[in-house]
């Protein structure tokens, strides 16, 4: 977070760690992540990604393959 604040030209703050009441809490409960009826978290499902491998162009493929962190993320989560 320090790097993000610095990149944005902002003074670092840990205020983002403070709890707060959300005005629209249901808006953030995607049906693939949390069961609406019970509120129980569901396992991450990589199938909900709608972009197929063949949909990627040369530029997108270069972005994915050219960054070790992105490649590791994709491999970890099954993209």
C-alpha positions in Angstrom: 0.0 0.0 0.0 2.9 2.3 0.6 3.9 2.0 -3.0 0.4 2.7 -4.2 0.0 5.8 -2.1 3.4 7.0 -3.3 2.5 6.3 -7.0 -0.7 8.3 -6.6 1.3 11.2 -5.0 -0.5 10.8 -1.7 0.8 10.8 1.9 0.7 7.3 3.3 -2.2 6.5 5.7 -3.4 3.4 7.4 -7.0 4.7 7.4 -7.9 2.0 4.8 -7.5 -0.5 7.6 -10.2 1.0 9.7 -13.6 -0.7 9.6 -16.6 1.3 8.3 -20.2 0.7 7.6 -21.0 0.1 3.9 -24.0 1.9 2.6 -24.9 -0.9 0.2 -23.3 -4.1 1.6 -25.1 -6.5 -0.8 -23.6 -4.8 -3.8 -20.2 -6.4 -3.0 -21.5 -10.0 -2.5 -21.1 -11.5 -5.9 -23.2 -14.7 -6.2 -20.1 -16.7 -7.2 -18.3 -15.7 -4.0 -21.0 -15.7 -1.3 -24.2 -17.6 -1.0 -27.0 -14.9 -0.8 -29.3 -17.1 1.3 -26.8 -18.2 4.0 -24.0 -15.6 3.7 -21.5 -18.5 3.5 -18.3 -17.9 1.4 -18.0 -20.1 -1.6 -14.7 -21.4 -3.0 -13.1 -19.3 -5.7 -14.3 -20.5 -9.1 -12.0 -19.6 -12.1 -14.7 -20.7 -14.5 -16.5 -17.4 -13.9 -13.9 -15.7 -16.1 -15.5 -15.2 -19.4 -12.4 -14.5 -21.5 -11.2 -17.6 -23.2 -7.6 -18.2 -24.2 -8.4 -17.9 -27.9 -10.0 -14.5 -27.2 -6.7 -13.0 -26.3 -4.8 -11.0 -28.9 -1.1 -10.6 -29.3 -1.0 -7.5 -27.1 -2.9 -9.2 -24.3 -0.9 -12.4 -24.5 2.3 -10.3 -24.3 1.0 -8.6 -21.2 0.2 -11.9 -19.5 3.4 -13.7 -20.5 5.7 -10.7 -20.1 5.1 -10.1 -16.4 6.2 -12.8 -14.0 3.8 -11.7 -11.2 0.8 -11.7 -13.6 1.9 -15.1 -14.9 2.2 -16.5 -11.4 -1.3 -15.1 -10.5 -2.8 -16.7 -13.6 -1.2 -20.0 -12.9 -2.2 -20.0 -9.2 -5.9 -19.3 -9.9 -6.2 -21.4 -13.0 -6.5 -18.8 -15.7 
